[in-house]
Amino acid sequence: MSAAFWDRIAERYAARPVSDTASYEATLERVRHWLRPDMQVLELGCGTGSTAERLAPAVARITGSDFSAGMIRIAESRRDAPNLGFLCAGVGEALADGPHDAVLAFNLLHLLDDLGECLSQVHAALCEGGLFLSKTPCVGARWYLRPAVWGLQKLGKAPAVLFLRPAELEAAIREAGFEIVETGDYPAKLPNHFVVARKRSTT
């Protein structure tokens, strides 16, 4: 991923409304179900921070991280919750400030250069029994989307994308040492695959 790409589109991204409000609210409802008021939470790839802001009342502390300085600048300008902070950092750097009770990653995993490495880092940064909650566009079965995405990438209008299938994503999460405790698709037609995974004990 290129931070420069996301810096360049940050203002447009911030101004864009949520495209599917019902699916977004359903996701937030399921995330809140797993969070507790005593939790220390980290969100990876938080963008302009709107989701972290919405989840802040459910936890003790939430930190939104993103490697795009442009995104974090907008997030800081909007920040209102007293238990919410933001950090401009890549995945590894953000996770280093652990351990965390829960790590969140929404619309991020399909954009990573090394999915397996990220999942291993998340596992290492969680407390025993900690939760990893993610939602990821899984369009691996939509082969007809690939030429359009590749064309946009050549024009600098789209980032590199992993064409994942839900089963592939879940297998990668399990391989990293997690037990999957809930899945869903919000929306189902994409699918945008929601996964709640618990860190398995290493002992």
Stockholm file with secondary structure:
# STOCKHOLM 1.0

chainA/1-203         MSAAFWDRIAERYAARPVSDTASYEATLERVRHWLRPDMQVLELGCGTGSTAERLAPAVARITGSDFSAGMIRIAESRRDAPNLGFLCAGVGEALADGPHDAVLAFNLLHLLDDLGECLSQVHAALCEGGLFLSKTPCVGARWYLRPAVWGLQKLGKAPAVLFLRPAELEAAIREAGFEIVETGDYPAKLPNHFVVARKRSTT
#=GR chainA/1-203 SS CCHHHHHHHHHHHHHSCCSCHHHHHHHHHHHHHHCCTTCEEEEESCTTSHHHHHHGGGSSEEEEEESCHHHHHHHHHHCCCTTEEEEECCHHHHHTSCCEEEEEEESCGGGCSCHHHHHHHHHHHEEEEEEEEEEEECCTTCGGGHHHHHHHHHTTSSCCCCCCCHHHHHHHHHHTTEEEEEEEESSTTTTEEEEEEEECCCC
#=GC SS_cons         CCHHHHHHHHHHHHHSCCSCHHHHHHHHHHHHHHCCTTCEEEEESCTTSHHHHHHGGGSSEEEEEESCHHHHHHHHHHCCCTTEEEEECCHHHHHTSCCEEEEEEESCGGGCSCHHHHHHHHHHHEEEEEEEEEEEECCTTCGGGHHHHHHHHHTTSSCCCCCCCHHHHHHHHHHTTEEEEEEEESSTTTTEEEEEEEECCCC
//
